Amino acid sequence: MSHRRSKHLRPPRPLASVHPYAEEKSDGRWIVQTMPGAKTLKTYRCPGCSAAISPGTAHIVAWPDTPGLGDDRAVDARRHWHTACWERHR
């Protein structure tokens, strides 16, 4: 049987460097958060250019302010964008 170390004895996880903020685009209001490269451990597909966002690459995570049809929560529609692609997104 293995025992996990108490979460109270583990070092605290670093918080995101920037809190989410709202941004208006032509397709509605979005909640946006920057992801520092040190916090990105997976590969994501950017909806702006369809290219991969590699682990360790700083980027943007954005989701609609309100849930779309069929979504229980707006955050379920979050997508990872290259920063430049998000800036070009109108």
N, CA, C and O atoms as CSV, one atom per row, in Angstrom:
chain,resi,resn,atom,element,x,y,z
A,1,MET,N,N,0.849,-1.176,0.000
A,1,MET,CA,C,0.000,0.000,0.000
A,1,MET,C,C,0.899,1.244,0.000
A,1,MET,O,O,1.820,1.343,0.810
A,2,SER,N,N,0.635,2.172,-0.891
A,2,SER,CA,C,1.430,3.396,-0.925
A,2,SER,C,C,0.672,4.534,-0.260
A,2,SER,O,O,-0.555,4.618,-0.322
A,3,HIS,N,N,1.414,5.375,0.355
A,3,HIS,CA,C,0.803,6.522,1.023
A,3,HIS,C,C,1.279,7.793,0.347
A,3,HIS,O,O,2.469,7.960,0.080
A,4,ARG,N,N,0.355,8.672,0.076
A,4,ARG,CA,C,0.705,9.972,-0.511
A,4,ARG,C,C,1.116,10.917,0.594
A,4,ARG,O,O,0.606,10.869,1.713
A,5,ARG,N,N,2.046,11.771,0.249
A,5,ARG,CA,C,2.427,12.827,1.178
A,5,ARG,C,C,1.267,13.778,1.373
A,5,ARG,O,O,0.536,14.065,0.425
A,6,SER,N,N,1.091,14.256,2.549
A,6,SER,CA,C,0.020,15.202,2.824
A,6,SER,C,C,0.170,16.426,1.933
A,6,SER,O,O,1.274,16.942,1.755
A,7,LYS,N,N,-0.956,16.892,1.370
A,7,LYS,CA,C,-0.897,18.092,0.536
A,7,LYS,C,C,-0.443,19.294,1.336
A,7,LYS,O,O,0.027,20.277,0.763
A,8,HIS,N,N,-0.576,19.234,2.637
A,8,HIS,CA,C,-0.156,20.351,3.491
A,8,HIS,C,C,1.360,20.397,3.655
A,8,HIS,O,O,1.906,21.417,4.074
A,9,LEU,N,N,2.040,19.304,3.329
A,9,LEU,CA,C,3.500,19.251,3.429
A,9,LEU,C,C,4.183,19.498,2.095
A,9,LEU,O,O,5.395,19.713,2.046
A,10,ARG,N,N,3.410,19.467,1.002
A,10,ARG,CA,C,3.981,19.715,-0.326
A,10,ARG,C,C,4.200,21.206,-0.543
A,10,ARG,O,O,3.481,22.023,0.033
A,11,PRO,N,N,5.185,21.577,-1.369
A,11,PRO,CA,C,5.344,23.008,-1.680
A,11,PRO,C,C,4.141,23.507,-2.461
A,11,PRO,O,O,3.549,22.747,-3.227
A,12,PRO,N,N,3.764,24.773,-2.283
A,12,PRO,CA,C,2.606,25.301,-3.007
A,12,PRO,C,C,2.870,25.351,-4.502
A,12,PRO,O,O,3.996,25.598,-4.934
A,13,ARG,N,N,1.819,25.112,-5.297
A,13,ARG,CA,C,1.937,25.238,-6.746
A,13,ARG,C,C,1.928,26.713,-7.106
A,13,ARG,O,O,1.216,27.499,-6.483
A,14,PRO,N,N,2.714,27.096,-8.107
A,14,PRO,CA,C,2.699,28.512,-8.503
A,14,PRO,C,C,1.362,28.887,-9.128
A,14,PRO,O,O,0.757,28.091,-9.846
A,15,LEU,N,N,0.912,30.088,-8.852
A,15,LEU,CA,C,-0.317,30.594,-9.443
A,15,LEU,C,C,-0.031,31.104,-10.837
A,15,LEU,O,O,1.112,31.429,-11.160
A,16,ALA,N,N,-1.057,31.176,-11.667
A,16,ALA,CA,C,-0.907,31.750,-13.005
A,16,ALA,C,C,-0.430,33.183,-12.866
A,16,ALA,O,O,-0.807,33.883,-11.927
A,17,SER,N,N,0.399,33.616,-13.802
A,17,SER,CA,C,0.983,34.948,-13.696
A,17,SER,C,C,-0.048,36.052,-13.924
A,17,SER,O,O,0.126,37.167,-13.432
A,18,VAL,N,N,-1.100,35.762,-14.649
A,18,VAL,CA,C,-2.108,36.774,-14.954
A,18,VAL,C,C,-3.486,36.168,-14.723
A,18,VAL,O,O,-3.767,35.055,-15.169
A,19,HIS,N,N,-4.327,36.891,-14.038
A,19,HIS,CA,C,-5.696,36.437,-13.827
A,19,HIS,C,C,-6.485,36.599,-15.119
A,19,HIS,O,O,-6.154,37.454,-15.940
A,20,PRO,N,N,-7.519,35.793,-15.311
A,20,PRO,CA,C,-8.344,35.936,-16.514
A,20,PRO,C,C,-8.957,37.337,-16.600
A,20,PRO,O,O,-9.266,37.957,-15.583
A,21,TYR,N,N,-9.123,37.814,-17.815
A,21,TYR,CA,C,-9.746,39.113,-18.058
A,21,TYR,C,C,-10.670,38.983,-19.255
A,21,TYR,O,O,-10.532,38.053,-20.049
A,22,ALA,N,N,-11.599,39.897,-19.390
A,22,ALA,CA,C,-12.562,39.871,-20.491
A,22,ALA,C,C,-12.035,40.686,-21.670
A,22,ALA,O,O,-11.375,41.710,-21.493
A,23,GLU,N,N,-12.339,40.212,-22.866
A,23,GLU,CA,C,-11.923,40.904,-24.088
A,23,GLU,C,C,-13.047,40.775,-25.116
A,23,GLU,O,O,-13.616,39.698,-25.292
A,24,GLU,N,N,-13.360,41.877,-25.789
A,24,GLU,CA,C,-14.399,41.881,-26.824
A,24,GLU,C,C,-13.775,41.608,-28.188
A,24,GLU,O,O,-12.766,42.210,-28.556
A,25,LYS,N,N,-14.389,40.695,-28.930
A,25,LYS,CA,C,-14.013,40.395,-30.308
A,25,LYS,C,C,-15.283,40.496,-31.144
A,25,LYS,O,O,-16.374,40.646,-30.594
A,26,SER,N,N,-15.155,40.417,-32.456
A,26,SER,CA,C,-16.346,40.532,-33.310
A,26,SER,C,C,-17.331,39.388,-33.081
A,26,SER,O,O,-18.526,39.530,-33.343
A,27,ASP,N,N,-16.833,38.262,-32.596
A,27,ASP,CA,C,-17.712,37.116,-32.351
A,27,ASP,C,C,-18.149,37.006,-30.891
A,27,ASP,O,O,-18.611,35.951,-30.457
A,28,GLY,N,N,-18.005,38.098,-30.134
A,28,GLY,CA,C,-18.513,38.118,-28.763
A,28,GLY,C,C,-17.463,38.445,-27.717
A,28,GLY,O,O,-16.324,38.799,-28.022
A,29,ARG,N,N,-17.886,38.313,-26.490
A,29,ARG,CA,C,-17.027,38.589,-25.340
A,29,ARG,C,C,-16.338,37.290,-24.916
A,29,ARG,O,O,-16.982,36.250,-24.783
A,30,TRP,N,N,-15.027,37.363,-24.707
A,30,TRP,CA,C,-14.212,36.215,-24.355
A,30,TRP,C,C,-13.528,36.441,-23.012
A,30,TRP,O,O,-13.206,37.573,-22.650
A,31,ILE,N,N,-13.312,35.371,-22.288
A,31,ILE,CA,C,-12.481,35.396,-21.095
A,31,ILE,C,C,-11.117,34.869,-21.537
A,31,ILE,O,O,-11.022,33.813,-22.162
A,32,VAL,N,N,-10.066,35.613,-21.206
A,32,VAL,CA,C,-8.729,35.336,-21.716
A,32,VAL,C,C,-7.748,35.211,-20.552
A,32,VAL,O,O,-7.818,35.962,-19.579
A,33,GLN,N,N,-6.838,34.252,-20.672
A,33,GLN,CA,C,-5.781,34.108,-19.670
A,33,GLN,C,C,-4.491,33.740,-20.378
A,33,GLN,O,O,-4.489,32.898,-21.275
A,34,THR,N,N,-3.402,34.364,-19.982
A,34,THR,CA,C,-2.106,34.007,-20.550
A,34,THR,C,C,-1.569,32.781,-19.817
A,34,THR,O,O,-1.760,32.624,-18.611
A,35,MET,N,N,-0.901,31.928,-20.562
A,35,MET,CA,C,-0.271,30.743,-19.992
A,35,MET,C,C,1.238,30.869,-20.180
A,35,MET,O,O,1.720,30.840,-21.313
A,36,PRO,N,N,1.991,31.009,-19.090
A,36,PRO,CA,C,3.449,31.069,-19.224
A,36,PRO,C,C,3.983,29.721,-19.707
A,36,PRO,O,O,3.408,28.675,-19.407
A,37,GLY,N,N,5.056,29.754,-20.435
A,37,GLY,CA,C,5.635,28.528,-20.990
A,37,GLY,C,C,5.943,27.474,-19.950
A,37,GLY,O,O,5.795,26.282,-20.223
A,38,ALA,N,N,6.363,27.877,-18.775
A,38,ALA,CA,C,6.723,26.915,-17.730
A,38,ALA,C,C,5.519,26.107,-17.243
A,38,ALA,O,O,5.694,25.042,-16.650
A,39,LYS,N,N,4.311,26.593,-17.483
A,39,LYS,CA,C,3.102,25.894,-17.018
A,39,LYS,C,C,2.465,25.023,-18.096
A,39,LYS,O,O,1.479,24.337,-17.826
A,40,THR,N,N,3.005,25.038,-19.301
A,40,THR,CA,C,2.388,24.274,-20.390
A,40,THR,C,C,3.131,22.959,-20.568
A,40,THR,O,O,4.310,22.942,-20.924
A,41,LEU,N,N,2.437,21.867,-20.320
A,41,LEU,CA,C,3.061,20.549,-20.352
A,41,LEU,C,C,2.540,19.666,-21.479
A,41,LEU,O,O,3.087,18.591,-21.724
A,42,LYS,N,N,1.489,20.108,-22.167
A,42,LYS,CA,C,0.879,19.320,-23.237
A,42,LYS,C,C,0.982,20.064,-24.569
A,42,LYS,O,O,1.286,21.256,-24.610
A,43,THR,N,N,0.725,19.342,-25.643
A,43,THR,CA,C,0.636,19.951,-26.965
A,43,THR,C,C,-0.830,20.274,-27.229
A,43,THR,O,O,-1.712,19.454,-26.974
A,44,TYR,N,N,-1.083,21.488,-27.747
A,44,TYR,CA,C,-2.429,21.933,-28.081
A,44,TYR,C,C,-2.469,22.306,-29.550
A,44,TYR,O,O,-1.425,22.565,-30.149
A,45,ARG,N,N,-3.644,22.337,-30.138
A,45,ARG,CA,C,-3.836,22.736,-31.530
A,45,ARG,C,C,-4.477,24.107,-31.535
A,45,ARG,O,O,-5.574,24.269,-31.002
A,46,CYS,N,N,-3.820,25.108,-32.128
A,46,CYS,CA,C,-4.318,26.476,-32.176
A,46,CYS,C,C,-5.471,26.565,-33.182
A,46,CYS,O,O,-5.305,26.164,-34.334
A,47,PRO,N,N,-6.640,27.085,-32.768
A,47,PRO,CA,C,-7.753,27.224,-33.717
A,47,PRO,C,C,-7.526,28.333,-34.736
A,47,PRO,O,O,-8.224,28.389,-35.749
A,48,GLY,N,N,-6.571,29.207,-34.489
A,48,GLY,CA,C,-6.302,30.305,-35.410
A,48,GLY,C,C,-5.520,29.895,-36.639
A,48,GLY,O,O,-5.766,30.396,-37.736
A,49,CYS,N,N,-4.556,28.962,-36.453
A,49,CYS,CA,C,-3.703,28.566,-37.577
A,49,CYS,C,C,-3.632,27.050,-37.765
A,49,CYS,O,O,-3.014,26.567,-38.714
A,50,SER,N,N,-4.253,26.317,-36.878
A,50,SER,CA,C,-4.267,24.841,-36.895
A,50,SER,C,C,-2.907,24.207,-36.642
A,50,SER,O,O,-2.763,22.994,-36.789
A,51,ALA,N,N,-1.912,24.992,-36.267
A,51,ALA,CA,C,-0.587,24.450,-35.953
A,51,ALA,C,C,-0.525,24.078,-34.473
A,51,ALA,O,O,-1.325,24.546,-33.663
A,52,ALA,N,N,0.437,23.234,-34.145
A,52,ALA,CA,C,0.600,22.787,-32.763
A,52,ALA,C,C,1.224,23.888,-31.902
A,52,ALA,O,O,2.055,24.674,-32.357
A,53,ILE,N,N,0.790,23.911,-30.647
A,53,ILE,CA,C,1.435,24.737,-29.624
A,53,ILE,C,C,2.200,23.737,-28.764
A,53,ILE,O,O,1.594,22.947,-28.040
A,54,SER,N,N,3.507,23.767,-28.839
A,54,SER,CA,C,4.349,22.780,-28.164
A,54,SER,C,C,4.434,23.022,-26.665
A,54,SER,O,O,4.270,24.153,-26.207
A,55,PRO,N,N,4.692,21.959,-25.894
A,55,PRO,CA,C,4.911,22.150,-24.457
A,55,PRO,C,C,6.033,23.164,-24.224
A,55,PRO,O,O,7.021,23.191,-24.958
A,56,GLY,N,N,5.871,23.977,-23.214
A,56,GLY,CA,C,6.874,24.987,-22.894
A,56,GLY,C,C,6.698,26.298,-23.640
A,56,GLY,O,O,7.488,27.223,-23.453
A,57,THR,N,N,5.674,26.396,-24.485
A,57,THR,CA,C,5.430,27.615,-25.259
A,57,THR,C,C,4.364,28.469,-24.578
A,57,THR,O,O,3.257,27.996,-24.320
A,58,ALA,N,N,4.694,29.713,-24.289
A,58,ALA,CA,C,3.703,30.639,-23.727
A,58,ALA,C,C,2.604,30.862,-24.765
A,58,ALA,O,O,2.880,30.954,-25.961
A,59,HIS,N,N,1.360,30.948,-24.298
A,59,HIS,CA,C,0.236,31.140,-25.217
A,59,HIS,C,C,-0.973,31.682,-24.467
A,59,HIS,O,O,-0.890,31.995,-23.279
A,60,ILE,N,N,-2.091,31.789,-25.166
A,60,ILE,CA,C,-3.343,32.329,-24.631
A,60,ILE,C,C,-4.361,31.196,-24.513
A,60,ILE,O,O,-4.446,30.338,-25.392
A,61,VAL,N,N,-5.118,31.196,-23.441
A,61,VAL,CA,C,-6.282,30.316,-23.319
A,61,VAL,C,C,-7.493,31.236,-23.298
A,61,VAL,O,O,-7.545,32.181,-22.510
A,62,ALA,N,N,-8.470,30.963,-24.165
A,62,ALA,CA,C,-9.657,31.824,-24.263
A,62,ALA,C,C,-10.902,30.960,-24.337
A,62,ALA,O,O,-10.893,29.876,-24.920
A,63,TRP,N,N,-11.984,31.464,-23.730
A,63,TRP,CA,C,-13.272,30.792,-23.789
A,63,TRP,C,C,-14.371,31.840,-23.814
A,63,TRP,O,O,-14.181,32.949,-23.315
A,64,PRO,N,N,-15.524,31.500,-24.393
A,64,PRO,CA,C,-16.621,32.475,-24.469
A,64,PRO,C,C,-17.090,32.876,-23.075
A,64,PRO,O,O,-17.001,32.095,-22.127
A,65,ASP,N,N,-17.587,34.092,-22.965
A,65,ASP,CA,C,-18.092,34.596,-21.685
A,65,ASP,C,C,-19.350,33.848,-21.245
A,65,ASP,O,O,-19.584,33.666,-20.050
A,66,THR,N,N,-20.152,33.420,-22.208
A,66,THR,CA,C,-21.387,32.695,-21.892
A,66,THR,C,C,-21.372,31.350,-22.608
A,66,THR,O,O,-20.791,31.235,-23.687
A,67,PRO,N,N,-22.002,30.329,-22.024
A,67,PRO,CA,C,-22.006,29.004,-22.661
A,67,PRO,C,C,-22.734,29.030,-23.998
A,67,PRO,O,O,-23.720,29.747,-24.164
A,68,GLY,N,N,-22.250,28.257,-24.932
A,68,GLY,CA,C,-22.917,28.099,-26.219
A,68,GLY,C,C,-23.991,27.031,-26.121
A,68,GLY,O,O,-24.142,26.397,-25.076
A,69,LEU,N,N,-24.729,26.827,-27.184
A,69,LEU,CA,C,-25.762,25.797,-27.201
A,69,LEU,C,C,-25.128,24.438,-26.957
A,69,LEU,O,O,-24.139,24.082,-27.599
A,70,GLY,N,N,-25.687,23.697,-26.048
A,70,GLY,CA,C,-25.170,22.375,-25.751
A,70,GLY,C,C,-24.073,22.337,-24.710
A,70,GLY,O,O,-23.684,21.257,-24.266
A,71,ASP,N,N,-23.564,23.493,-24.310
A,71,ASP,CA,C,-22.519,23.549,-23.289
A,71,ASP,C,C,-23.141,23.891,-21.946
A,71,ASP,O,O,-23.966,24.799,-21.847
A,72,ASP,N,N,-22.740,23.159,-20.912
A,72,ASP,CA,C,-23.200,23.472,-19.558
A,72,ASP,C,C,-22.467,24.683,-18.995
A,72,ASP,O,O,-23.046,25.511,-18.291
A,73,ARG,N,N,-21.181,24.765,-19.321
A,73,ARG,CA,C,-20.350,25.870,-18.818
A,73,ARG,C,C,-19.552,26.447,-19.973
A,73,ARG,O,O,-19.113,25.713,-20.859
A,74,ALA,N,N,-19.365,27.748,-19.965
A,74,ALA,CA,C,-18.603,28.392,-21.039
A,74,ALA,C,C,-17.157,27.916,-21.065
A,74,ALA,O,O,-16.567,27.784,-22.137
A,75,VAL,N,N,-16.586,27.659,-19.902
A,75,VAL,CA,C,-15.182,27.251,-19.834
A,75,VAL,C,C,-14.955,25.899,-20.529
A,75,VAL,O,O,-13.822,25.573,-20.883
A,76,ASP,N,N,-16.020,25.114,-20.726
A,76,ASP,CA,C,-15.881,23.849,-21.442
A,76,ASP,C,C,-15.481,24.073,-22.904
A,76,ASP,O,O,-14.982,23.154,-23.552
A,77,ALA,N,N,-15.694,25.275,-23.424
A,77,ALA,CA,C,-15.350,25.611,-24.810
A,77,ALA,C,C,-13.995,26.306,-24.910
A,77,ALA,O,O,-13.690,26.904,-25.941
A,78,ARG,N,N,-13.182,26.239,-23.866
A,78,ARG,CA,C,-11.887,26.946,-23.903
A,78,ARG,C,C,-10.978,26.344,-24.961
A,78,ARG,O,O,-11.011,25.144,-25.233
A,79,ARG,N,N,-10.173,27.207,-25.545
A,79,ARG,CA,C,-9.221,26.814,-26.579
A,79,ARG,C,C,-7.888,27.499,-26.313
A,79,ARG,O,O,-7.828,28.588,-25.742
A,80,HIS,N,N,-6.825,26.834,-26.741
A,80,HIS,CA,C,-5.470,27.344,-26.572
A,80,HIS,C,C,-5.031,27.947,-27.902
A,80,HIS,O,O,-5.093,27.288,-28.940
A,81,TRP,N,N,-4.592,29.190,-27.866
A,81,TRP,CA,C,-4.214,29.947,-29.065
A,81,TRP,C,C,-2.758,30.396,-28.966
A,81,TRP,O,O,-2.270,30.711,-27.881
A,82,HIS,N,N,-2.062,30.423,-30.119
A,82,HIS,CA,C,-0.792,31.161,-30.159
A,82,HIS,C,C,-1.125,32.617,-29.839
A,82,HIS,O,O,-2.177,33.109,-30.247
A,83,THR,N,N,-0.270,33.296,-29.137
A,83,THR,CA,C,-0.542,34.687,-28.775
A,83,THR,C,C,-0.770,35.545,-30.018
A,83,THR,O,O,-1.702,36.350,-30.048
A,84,ALA,N,N,0.060,35.388,-31.034
A,84,ALA,CA,C,-0.089,36.174,-32.264
A,84,ALA,C,C,-1.399,35.848,-32.979
A,84,ALA,O,O,-2.045,36.746,-33.518
A,85,CYS,N,N,-1.796,34.585,-32.991
A,85,CYS,CA,C,-3.062,34.205,-33.625
A,85,CYS,C,C,-4.242,34.823,-32.887
A,85,CYS,O,O,-5.195,35.284,-33.515
A,86,TRP,N,N,-4.184,34.835,-31.547
A,86,TRP,CA,C,-5.270,35.453,-30.777
A,86,TRP,C,C,-5.338,36.948,-31.066
A,86,TRP,O,O,-6.430,37.502,-31.199
A,87,GLU,N,N,-4.202,37.598,-31.163
A,87,GLU,CA,C,-4.178,39.035,-31.443
A,87,GLU,C,C,-4.748,39.332,-32.823
A,87,GLU,O,O,-5.367,40.380,-33.009
A,88,ARG,N,N,-4.558,38.441,-33.798
A,88,ARG,CA,C,-5.121,38.620,-35.135
A,88,ARG,C,C,-6.603,38.287,-35.185
A,88,ARG,O,O,-7.317,38.767,-36.066
A,89,HIS,N,N,-7.070,37.477,-34.259
A,89,HIS,CA,C,-8.485,37.077,-34.230
A,89,HIS,C,C,-9.334,38.313,-33.981
A,89,HIS,O,O,-9.144,39.007,-32.982
A,90,ARG,N,N,-10.254,38.590,-34.870
A,90,ARG,CA,C,-11.076,39.802,-34.749
A,90,ARG,C,C,-12.340,39.447,-34.082
A,90,ARG,O,O,-13.191,40.311,-33.872
